[in-house]
Amino acid sequence: MERQWTVEIVSRRRAFLVLTITALGLVFNYGTTVTTAADAVVFGGVYVVGGYLVFTVLSLLSNRFWWKQ
């Protein structure tokens, strides 16, 4: 069978995972890396954008290489 080269760009599951990891990152880094509201905004923005891109690439790779279809 032919393997899939595309994934959904917008995924609720992926967004939920990214937001969960971002929230946990903010909680565990509060007081060290995150000390002000501006730090929290930058930290959250970087984690959301970077995390969503990483999860999208991992989803593409898992569809392409790891799952038998």
C-alpha positions, 0 to 999 in steps of 0.5 A, a space after each residue: 500500500 501507498 504511504 501517506 505524505 500529508 497530515 492535517 495542519 490543524 489538529 485539536 489533539 495536537 493543539 491540546 498536547 502543545 497547550 498542556 506541555 506549555 502549561 506544564 513548562 510555565 508551572 515548572 519554570 515559574 520563578 527561575 526562567 519565568 519571573 515576569 508576565 512578559 517572560 511568561 508570554 515569550 515562553 508560552 509563545 515560543 513553546 506553542 509555535 515551536 511545539 506545534 511545528 515539532 508535533 506536526 513534523 512528528 505526525 508526518 514522520 509517523 504517517 510516512 515511516 512508522 505506521 503500516 497502512 
